[in-house]
Amino acid sequence: MSSHDENVVTHNPFEGKNGASMRNQAIDAGVGFGVSFAFFAIMFIIAIIVDVAA
């Protein structure tokens, strides 16, 4: 049996003390989706207001 394990994550010295984030990526993706959705929804609402006012 070989002692080499391919799944071992080695420390990258260029990343600093806490390089890789251990947070749940689904939360970050959900926040990104929500922020982008809110941005485009606000742009749409502003366009509707400008269209009605004109």
N, CA, C and O atoms as a CHARMM CRD file, in Angstrom:
* protein
*
  216
    1    1 MET  N      0.83400  -1.17200   0.00000 PROA 1      0.00000
    2    1 MET  CA     0.00000   0.00000   0.00000 PROA 1      0.00000
    3    1 MET  C      0.88100   1.23800   0.00000 PROA 1      0.00000
    4    1 MET  O      1.85900   1.30600   0.74300 PROA 1      0.00000
    5    2 SER  N      0.54400   2.20200  -0.81600 PROA 2      0.00000
    6    2 SER  CA     1.37400   3.40700  -0.84500 PROA 2      0.00000
    7    2 SER  C      0.89900   4.38700   0.22000 PROA 2      0.00000
    8    2 SER  O     -0.27700   4.41000   0.58600 PROA 2      0.00000
    9    3 SER  N      1.81900   5.17900   0.70000 PROA 3      0.00000
   10    3 SER  CA     1.46800   6.15400   1.74100 PROA 3      0.00000
   11    3 SER  C      0.99900   7.47100   1.14500 PROA 3      0.00000
   12    3 SER  O      0.65100   8.39300   1.88300 PROA 3      0.00000
   13    4 HSD  N      0.98600   7.57400  -0.18500 PROA 4      0.00000
   14    4 HSD  CA     0.56900   8.81600  -0.84300 PROA 4      0.00000
   15    4 HSD  C     -0.95300   8.85500  -0.95100 PROA 4      0.00000
   16    4 HSD  O     -1.57900   7.93600  -1.48000 PROA 4      0.00000
   17    5 ASP  N     -1.52900   9.93900  -0.43900 PROA 5      0.00000
   18    5 ASP  CA    -2.98300  10.09800  -0.50700 PROA 5      0.00000
   19    5 ASP  C     -3.27400  11.31500  -1.36900 PROA 5      0.00000
   20    5 ASP  O     -2.83800  12.42000  -1.04600 PROA 5      0.00000
   21    6 GLU  N     -4.00700  11.12800  -2.46500 PROA 6      0.00000
   22    6 GLU  CA    -4.25900  12.22100  -3.40200 PROA 6      0.00000
   23    6 GLU  C     -5.23800  13.25400  -2.86600 PROA 6      0.00000
   24    6 GLU  O     -5.28200  14.37900  -3.36300 PROA 6      0.00000
   25    7 ASN  N     -6.02000  12.89000  -1.86400 PROA 7      0.00000
   26    7 ASN  CA    -7.06000  13.77900  -1.37000 PROA 7      0.00000
   27    7 ASN  C     -6.60400  14.69500  -0.24100 PROA 7      0.00000
   28    7 ASN  O     -7.41500  15.43900   0.31100 PROA 7      0.00000
   29    8 VAL  N     -5.34900  14.65400   0.10600 PROA 8      0.00000
   30    8 VAL  CA    -4.84600  15.49200   1.18200 PROA 8      0.00000
   31    8 VAL  C     -4.65100  16.90400   0.65100 PROA 8      0.00000
   32    8 VAL  O     -4.00500  17.10400  -0.37800 PROA 8      0.00000
   33    9 VAL  N     -5.21500  17.89100   1.36100 PROA 9      0.00000
   34    9 VAL  CA    -5.06900  19.29000   0.96700 PROA 9      0.00000
   35    9 VAL  C     -3.84500  19.84300   1.68700 PROA 9      0.00000
   36    9 VAL  O     -3.80400  19.89500   2.91600 PROA 9      0.00000
   37   10 THR  N     -2.86100  20.25000   0.91300 PROA 10     0.00000
   38   10 THR  CA    -1.65400  20.79100   1.51900 PROA 10     0.00000
   39   10 THR  C     -1.80200  22.29500   1.70500 PROA 10     0.00000
   40   10 THR  O     -2.59700  22.94600   1.02700 PROA 10     0.00000
   41   11 HSD  N     -1.03500  22.82400   2.62200 PROA 11     0.00000
   42   11 HSD  CA    -1.09300  24.25900   2.92100 PROA 11     0.00000
   43   11 HSD  C     -0.31200  25.02600   1.86700 PROA 11     0.00000
   44   11 HSD  O      0.84000  24.70300   1.58000 PROA 11     0.00000
   45   12 ASN  N     -0.93900  26.03700   1.29700 PROA 12     0.00000
   46   12 ASN  CA    -0.26200  26.90900   0.34100 PROA 12     0.00000
   47   12 ASN  C      0.34000  28.07500   1.11500 PROA 12     0.00000
   48   12 ASN  O     -0.40600  28.82300   1.74700 PROA 12     0.00000
   49   13 PRO  N      1.64400  28.25800   1.09200 PROA 13     0.00000
   50   13 PRO  CA     2.24900  29.33100   1.88900 PROA 13     0.00000
   51   13 PRO  C      1.87900  30.73000   1.40700 PROA 13     0.00000
   52   13 PRO  O      2.05000  31.69800   2.14800 PROA 13     0.00000
   53   14 PHE  N      1.38400  30.85500   0.20300 PROA 14     0.00000
   54   14 PHE  CA     1.02100  32.17300  -0.32900 PROA 14     0.00000
   55   14 PHE  C     -0.37300  32.61300   0.11000 PROA 14     0.00000
   56   14 PHE  O     -0.73700  33.77100  -0.09400 PROA 14     0.00000
   57   15 GLU  N     -1.16100  31.72100   0.70600 PROA 15     0.00000
   58   15 GLU  CA    -2.51500  32.06300   1.10900 PROA 15     0.00000
   59   15 GLU  C     -2.59000  32.69000   2.49400 PROA 15     0.00000
   60   15 GLU  O     -3.63700  33.21700   2.87100 PROA 15     0.00000
   61   16 GLY  N     -1.52900  32.64600   3.24300 PROA 16     0.00000
   62   16 GLY  CA    -1.57000  33.19600   4.58800 PROA 16     0.00000
   63   16 GLY  C     -2.06600  32.16700   5.58500 PROA 16     0.00000
   64   16 GLY  O     -2.11500  30.97200   5.29200 PROA 16     0.00000
   65   17 LYS  N     -2.43600  32.64700   6.77800 PROA 17     0.00000
   66   17 LYS  CA    -2.81000  31.72700   7.85700 PROA 17     0.00000
   67   17 LYS  C     -4.13100  31.02400   7.57900 PROA 17     0.00000
   68   17 LYS  O     -4.23100  29.81200   7.77300 PROA 17     0.00000
   69   18 ASN  N     -5.14800  31.75500   7.12900 PROA 18     0.00000
   70   18 ASN  CA    -6.46100  31.16900   6.87200 PROA 18     0.00000
   71   18 ASN  C     -6.82800  31.43900   5.42100 PROA 18     0.00000
   72   18 ASN  O     -7.67400  32.28900   5.14600 PROA 18     0.00000
   73   19 GLY  N     -6.20100  30.72300   4.48800 PROA 19     0.00000
   74   19 GLY  CA    -6.35400  31.01800   3.07200 PROA 19     0.00000
   75   19 GLY  C     -7.68400  30.59600   2.49400 PROA 19     0.00000
   76   19 GLY  O     -8.42500  31.43500   1.98100 PROA 19     0.00000
   77   20 ALA  N     -8.00200  29.33100   2.56300 PROA 20     0.00000
   78   20 ALA  CA    -9.22900  28.83600   1.95000 PROA 20     0.00000
   79   20 ALA  C    -10.39700  29.06400   2.89000 PROA 20     0.00000
   80   20 ALA  O    -10.33200  28.72800   4.07300 PROA 20     0.00000
   81   21 SER  N    -11.46300  29.63400   2.35700 PROA 21     0.00000
   82   21 SER  CA   -12.64600  29.88300   3.17100 PROA 21     0.00000
   83   21 SER  C    -13.38600  28.57300   3.39000 PROA 21     0.00000
   84   21 SER  O    -13.60300  27.81100   2.44800 PROA 21     0.00000
   85   22 MET  N    -13.77100  28.31300   4.62300 PROA 22     0.00000
   86   22 MET  CA   -14.49900  27.09400   4.95300 PROA 22     0.00000
   87   22 MET  C    -16.00100  27.35000   5.07800 PROA 22     0.00000
   88   22 MET  O    -16.73200  26.49700   5.58300 PROA 22     0.00000
   89   23 ARG  N    -16.47100  28.51800   4.62300 PROA 23     0.00000
   90   23 ARG  CA   -17.89800  28.82300   4.69300 PROA 23     0.00000
   91   23 ARG  C    -18.66600  28.01100   3.66500 PROA 23     0.00000
   92   23 ARG  O    -18.09400  27.50000   2.70300 PROA 23     0.00000
   93   24 ASN  N    -19.95700  27.90000   3.87900 PROA 24     0.00000
   94   24 ASN  CA   -20.81600  27.18800   2.95100 PROA 24     0.00000
   95   24 ASN  C    -20.97800  28.04000   1.69500 PROA 24     0.00000
   96   24 ASN  O    -21.41300  29.18900   1.76900 PROA 24     0.00000
   97   25 GLN  N    -20.62800  27.47800   0.55200 PROA 25     0.00000
   98   25 GLN  CA   -20.68000  28.24200  -0.68700 PROA 25     0.00000
   99   25 GLN  C    -22.09600  28.48500  -1.16400 PROA 25     0.00000
  100   25 GLN  O    -22.33300  29.41400  -1.93700 PROA 25     0.00000
  101   26 ALA  N    -23.04400  27.67100  -0.72200 PROA 26     0.00000
  102   26 ALA  CA   -24.43800  27.88100  -1.11200 PROA 26     0.00000
  103   26 ALA  C    -24.96100  29.19100  -0.52700 PROA 26     0.00000
  104   26 ALA  O    -25.76400  29.87300  -1.16300 PROA 26     0.00000
  105   27 ILE  N    -24.51700  29.54700   0.67000 PROA 27     0.00000
  106   27 ILE  CA   -24.94000  30.81100   1.27300 PROA 27     0.00000
  107   27 ILE  C    -24.39800  31.97700   0.46300 PROA 27     0.00000
  108   27 ILE  O    -25.12600  32.92800   0.17800 PROA 27     0.00000
  109   28 ASP  N    -23.12300  31.91200   0.08800 PROA 28     0.00000
  110   28 ASP  CA   -22.52400  32.97500  -0.71600 PROA 28     0.00000
  111   28 ASP  C    -23.20000  33.08800  -2.08200 PROA 28     0.00000
  112   28 ASP  O    -23.41700  34.19300  -2.58100 PROA 28     0.00000
  113   29 ALA  N    -23.52900  31.95700  -2.67800 PROA 29     0.00000
  114   29 ALA  CA   -24.21000  31.97800  -3.97400 PROA 29     0.00000
  115   29 ALA  C    -25.60500  32.58000  -3.84100 PROA 29     0.00000
  116   29 ALA  O    -26.04500  33.33900  -4.70500 PROA 29     0.00000
  117   30 GLY  N    -26.29400  32.24300  -2.76400 PROA 30     0.00000
  118   30 GLY  CA   -27.62800  32.80500  -2.53000 PROA 30     0.00000
  119   30 GLY  C    -27.59000  34.30300  -2.31900 PROA 30     0.00000
  120   30 GLY  O    -28.45100  35.02700  -2.81800 PROA 30     0.00000
  121   31 VAL  N    -26.58700  34.77500  -1.57500 PROA 31     0.00000
  122   31 VAL  CA   -26.44600  36.21500  -1.35900 PROA 31     0.00000
  123   31 VAL  C    -26.13700  36.91000  -2.68100 PROA 31     0.00000
  124   31 VAL  O    -26.69900  37.96600  -2.97300 PROA 31     0.00000
  125   32 GLY  N    -25.25600  36.33200  -3.47500 PROA 32     0.00000
  126   32 GLY  CA   -24.93500  36.92300  -4.78000 PROA 32     0.00000
  127   32 GLY  C    -26.15000  36.97800  -5.69400 PROA 32     0.00000
  128   32 GLY  O    -26.36600  37.97300  -6.38600 PROA 32     0.00000
  129   33 PHE  N    -26.94800  35.90600  -5.69800 PROA 33     0.00000
  130   33 PHE  CA   -28.16200  35.89400  -6.50500 PROA 33     0.00000
  131   33 PHE  C    -29.13200  36.95600  -6.01800 PROA 33     0.00000
  132   33 PHE  O    -29.72900  37.67200  -6.82300 PROA 33     0.00000
  133   34 GLY  N    -29.29200  37.06100  -4.70100 PROA 34     0.00000
  134   34 GLY  CA   -30.22900  38.04300  -4.14300 PROA 34     0.00000
  135   34 GLY  C    -29.82600  39.47300  -4.44900 PROA 34     0.00000
  136   34 GLY  O    -30.66900  40.30200  -4.79000 PROA 34     0.00000
  137   35 VAL  N    -28.53400  39.76300  -4.32700 PROA 35     0.00000
  138   35 VAL  CA   -28.06000  41.12000  -4.59900 PROA 35     0.00000
  139   35 VAL  C    -28.24000  41.46600  -6.07300 PROA 35     0.00000
  140   35 VAL  O    -28.69900  42.56100  -6.39900 PROA 35     0.00000
  141   36 SER  N    -27.88400  40.54800  -6.96500 PROA 36     0.00000
  142   36 SER  CA   -28.03900  40.84200  -8.39000 PROA 36     0.00000
  143   36 SER  C    -29.51700  40.94400  -8.77100 PROA 36     0.00000
  144   36 SER  O    -29.88500  41.79200  -9.58400 PROA 36     0.00000
  145   37 PHE  N    -30.36800  40.09200  -8.19300 PROA 37     0.00000
  146   37 PHE  CA   -31.80000  40.17100  -8.47000 PROA 37     0.00000
  147   37 PHE  C    -32.36700  41.50400  -7.98800 PROA 37     0.00000
  148   37 PHE  O    -33.16000  42.13500  -8.68800 PROA 37     0.00000
  149   38 ALA  N    -31.95800  41.93200  -6.78900 PROA 38     0.00000
  150   38 ALA  CA   -32.44400  43.20600  -6.25100 PROA 38     0.00000
  151   38 ALA  C    -31.98500  44.36800  -7.12400 PROA 38     0.00000
  152   38 ALA  O    -32.75100  45.30200  -7.36000 PROA 38     0.00000
  153   39 PHE  N    -30.74700  44.32200  -7.60500 PROA 39     0.00000
  154   39 PHE  CA   -30.23800  45.38700  -8.47000 PROA 39     0.00000
  155   39 PHE  C    -31.07900  45.51300  -9.73500 PROA 39     0.00000
  156   39 PHE  O    -31.50500  46.61200 -10.08900 PROA 39     0.00000
  157   40 PHE  N    -31.32200  44.39400 -10.42000 PROA 40     0.00000
  158   40 PHE  CA   -32.09100  44.45100 -11.66200 PROA 40     0.00000
  159   40 PHE  C    -33.55500  44.77600 -11.39900 PROA 40     0.00000
  160   40 PHE  O    -34.19600  45.41800 -12.23100 PROA 40     0.00000
  161   41 ALA  N    -34.09800  44.35000 -10.26500 PROA 41     0.00000
  162   41 ALA  CA   -35.47700  44.69700  -9.93100 PROA 41     0.00000
  163   41 ALA  C    -35.60500  46.20700  -9.69200 PROA 41     0.00000
  164   41 ALA  O    -36.57900  46.82600 -10.12200 PROA 41     0.00000
  165   42 ILE  N    -34.62500  46.78900  -9.00900 PROA 42     0.00000
  166   42 ILE  CA   -34.64800  48.24400  -8.77800 PROA 42     0.00000
  167   42 ILE  C    -34.50600  48.99300 -10.10100 PROA 42     0.00000
  168   42 ILE  O    -35.18000  49.99900 -10.32200 PROA 42     0.00000
  169   43 MET  N    -33.63400  48.50400 -10.97800 PROA 43     0.00000
  170   43 MET  CA   -33.49500  49.15100 -12.29400 PROA 43     0.00000
  171   43 MET  C    -34.80900  49.06500 -13.08000 PROA 43     0.00000
  172   43 MET  O    -35.19200  50.02100 -13.75500 PROA 43     0.00000
  173   44 PHE  N    -35.49700  47.92500 -12.99300 PROA 44     0.00000
  174   44 PHE  CA   -36.76900  47.75800 -13.68200 PROA 44     0.00000
  175   44 PHE  C    -37.81800  48.69500 -13.10300 PROA 44     0.00000
  176   44 PHE  O    -38.58200  49.30300 -13.85300 PROA 44     0.00000
  177   45 ILE  N    -37.86500  48.81900 -11.79500 PROA 45     0.00000
  178   45 ILE  CA   -38.84600  49.70400 -11.15500 PROA 45     0.00000
  179   45 ILE  C    -38.58200  51.15600 -11.52900 PROA 45     0.00000
  180   45 ILE  O    -39.51800  51.91100 -11.79100 PROA 45     0.00000
  181   46 ILE  N    -37.31500  51.54800 -11.55400 PROA 46     0.00000
  182   46 ILE  CA   -36.97800  52.92100 -11.96200 PROA 46     0.00000
  183   46 ILE  C    -37.39400  53.16300 -13.40700 PROA 46     0.00000
  184   46 ILE  O    -37.90800  54.23300 -13.73500 PROA 46     0.00000
  185   47 ALA  N    -37.17400  52.17200 -14.27500 PROA 47     0.00000
  186   47 ALA  CA   -37.57100  52.32500 -15.68300 PROA 47     0.00000
  187   47 ALA  C    -39.08900  52.44300 -15.80900 PROA 47     0.00000
  188   47 ALA  O    -39.57200  53.22600 -16.62800 PROA 47     0.00000
  189   48 ILE  N    -39.84300  51.69300 -15.02700 PROA 48     0.00000
  190   48 ILE  CA   -41.30100  51.78200 -15.05700 PROA 48     0.00000
  191   48 ILE  C    -41.75100  53.16400 -14.59200 PROA 48     0.00000
  192   48 ILE  O    -42.65000  53.76000 -15.18600 PROA 48     0.00000
  193   49 ILE  N    -41.12300  53.67300 -13.52600 PROA 49     0.00000
  194   49 ILE  CA   -41.48800  55.00200 -13.00700 PROA 49     0.00000
  195   49 ILE  C    -41.19900  56.08800 -14.04500 PROA 49     0.00000
  196   49 ILE  O    -42.00000  57.00300 -14.23100 PROA 49     0.00000
  197   50 VAL  N    -40.05300  55.98300 -14.71700 PROA 50     0.00000
  198   50 VAL  CA   -39.70500  56.96200 -15.74700 PROA 50     0.00000
  199   50 VAL  C    -40.67200  56.84400 -16.91700 PROA 50     0.00000
  200   50 VAL  O    -41.07100  57.86100 -17.48500 PROA 50     0.00000
  201   51 ASP  N    -41.05800  55.62700 -17.28900 PROA 51     0.00000
  202   51 ASP  CA   -41.98400  55.44200 -18.40300 PROA 51     0.00000
  203   51 ASP  C    -43.36900  56.00100 -18.06700 PROA 51     0.00000
  204   51 ASP  O    -44.00800  56.60300 -18.93000 PROA 51     0.00000
  205   52 VAL  N    -43.83200  55.82100 -16.87000 PROA 52     0.00000
  206   52 VAL  CA   -45.14500  56.33400 -16.46900 PROA 52     0.00000
  207   52 VAL  C    -45.11600  57.84500 -16.36400 PROA 52     0.00000
  208   52 VAL  O    -46.08300  58.51600 -16.72600 PROA 52     0.00000
  209   53 ALA  N    -44.00400  58.38700 -15.86700 PROA 53     0.00000
  210   53 ALA  CA   -43.91500  59.83700 -15.68400 PROA 53     0.00000
  211   53 ALA  C    -43.76000  60.56300 -17.01800 PROA 53     0.00000
  212   53 ALA  O    -44.11300  61.73800 -17.11800 PROA 53     0.00000
  213   54 ALA  N    -43.24700  59.89700 -18.03300 PROA 54     0.00000
  214   54 ALA  CA   -43.01200  60.57400 -19.31300 PROA 54     0.00000
  215   54 ALA  C    -44.25500  60.64000 -20.17000 PROA 54     0.00000
  216   54 ALA  O    -44.21400  61.18100 -21.27600 PROA 54     0.00000
